[in-house]
């Protein structure tokens, strides 16, 4: 039983899954939109199973008897493989074994013998949420779809959490509606013929024990297959080519496939920006066409703030570059590119923060001492504070409890805090007093479920950064798909993430080489001279130039702030930060988070008051100027 809506909320791509297969749906009406005009996939019983709006090329499905298997997204799945899996399924057809044989980024769903199983991706790029509609359990990839169907209103206290940066686990999982529940990314969902949705863990982080040679081989294979899953369909594929160690290997891997290649290089207002030199050197070794997008042809950062634009089910984290993303998607679409491959996610999966030294010291104390000296020299850490940070034995729960008491303090510099569980979360100085109280109470209430994402501090940090970035990338995928060529990020595929996590900690965290796991993996595939780069471009000048150009738009936002009307921020304090001196000790990521929440709430308010709306009431920058999740200043 699958339902869609004719309301404006359903005009953009999203999917909804409903079980059990043997229950007649209630008639269309309030909370039960008509399914007319949507794509529908059926249970083996013939009743609707999956309904939504997706490109035809992104669905592969097959059935055998009472088993129906579907893969939605970018993958190397084919109907024969899925059919063989369906034929072997004697029970509920656990999709885990099949997922292990597929590459790409996708949702995997199986309807077998009256039971539905489903899973997304480990990064959270493809998510699942669940709710109950007229007593029937429903799964969807977007929380706002379920909120609309079930008549839920936005929980203002949940929106207050989104002003916190970085938003810690497990609060980062929470949808913005209390009646909608998340499926943890490392879990799968099971919808039985009767009873509620159940979730079960399907993955645990691998032990970081692979030798350099084994780890490099595993990553090389995973990346090659991840890119091949995107290029196998032919046509024209665009690939970002910044000249950095993330985008360059992906461009070379894309050139090996059957698709035509269009490499894309973005300019900067900084005339000394070194990306161009490295990108030119890489382009000279690659086939296909090249698109140079100068800084003067791109919208400035922070452009387009007057109108919130269409929003997803959470605030858009990359508000500063939204207009640029739309511009590039339209340009690539006009040139016939069906997909844009991005190197985003490479920093998150390939580099460890220095917390890995904790585990390394237990196994190889001499190597740990040497690498600590390297990090101290690079980051200018005093010895005693470094040793005290390494000796901190607080559990993740205790660390989060302490952080809850300090959310209104000045953001500490990214120093020896990197040796613990991560950067402590902070609210911006423009947060209202009630917001501070609410956020602190929610942090403390979450302590009972506050288990780290991995036992090792460094592995937890990596997974947290991956999930944080995947949330922004998921929004970028939806945004670009609406206006032109959609965006895709192979570095966040499950097999790539797994290969990186399994590599020895000292290989990924060493201060003496830049991304050595990747350079080993790509040796022989990418010319050696292109793998010798030891840093990446910084788009901070573009961010500052855009901020200066659009101060008036920022000021206008504060004059009629939806967040201020909701009692979440102090508008005058935000105005001073936008048009005057930015508060010392406050990360620019705090402004990004606030702008994202502001635009999201404005769009929700406009939707709520629109006629005909159903269920009314509902720092440092990396590639292309993204806000980096890595708090290490300067990189390598």
Beta strands, then each sheet from edge to edge (+ up, - down):
strand 1: 15-18
strand 2: 39-42
strand 3: 48-52
strand 4: 59-64
strand 5: 67-75
strand 6: 104-112
strand 7: 115-119
strand 8: 129-133
strand 9: 136-140
strand 10: 181-182
strand 11: 187-191
strand 12: 197-201
strand 13: 236-240
strand 14: 260-266
strand 15: 289-293
strand 16: 337-341
strand 17: 487-488
sheet 1: 2+ 3- 1+ 9- 8+ 10-
sheet 2: 4+ 5- 6+ 7- 11+ 12-
sheet 3: 15+ 14+ 13+ 16+ 17+
end
